[in-house]
Amino acid sequence: MTAKAFSLAKIQVADIDAAERFYVEALSLEVVGRVTQGEGESLMFERIMSVPGSEHGAPNFILISFPNSPCPPPGEATIGFRVDALEPAIEKAIAAGASIDVPATDLPQYGLRLAFILDPQGHRVELLQIAKG
């Protein structure tokens, strides 16, 4: 079997409501679905999020929480979002509770500018701006 397209990225968080607030406030993502399933140690919550205006079938970013089981430590994945302007995106993320992991960096050989932030629960997020020119 051959993969046909990238579908989703999912990170496990300890506090799904706080994580949802961060990604809505910092990156203006929209919640397009909510899942509650199972009970006891199998209880699971998901928030399915998307970039505003995305077409149906576009890749989703999903927050998942198992509130009755331990959450693995952050660092299991890096997620990335393309932004129009890096500095305003960093400022907005910081205002929503992020901290800077790697400050804004120019990579002219690739036509990119990027920074890494840590969301309030410690997950690494790459913010990527395509350089103009």
C-alpha positions, 0 to 999 in steps of 0.5 A: 500500500502507498500513502496517498496524502498526509492526513493528521498530526496528533499530540497527547496533552494533559489538559485538553481544554487549556491546549484547545484555548492555546491553539485557538488563541495563538494560531487561530485554529478552529475546532471542527470536531470533538470526540468523547469515547470510552470510560475509566482508564480508556476514557478519551477526548479529542479536539479535531482542529483545522486552519480556518478556511481549509478545504474538506479533507485537508490535514487536521491537527488533533489534540488527544487526552486520556484523563484517567491515564498518565500523559507522556512527557512533551517532546514526542513530536514537533508540529509546524504551522506556516504563518504569513509573518513570523514576529506577529505570530510569535507575539500572539503565541507568547500572549496566549502562553507560549515560550520561545524555544528557538528564536526567529532564524533566517534560512535564506538558502531555503527561502525560509524564516522560522522559530520554535515555541513551546506551547503551555504544556511543553509541546514544540511548535515550529512557526514557518514563514516563507521568505518574500523575494 
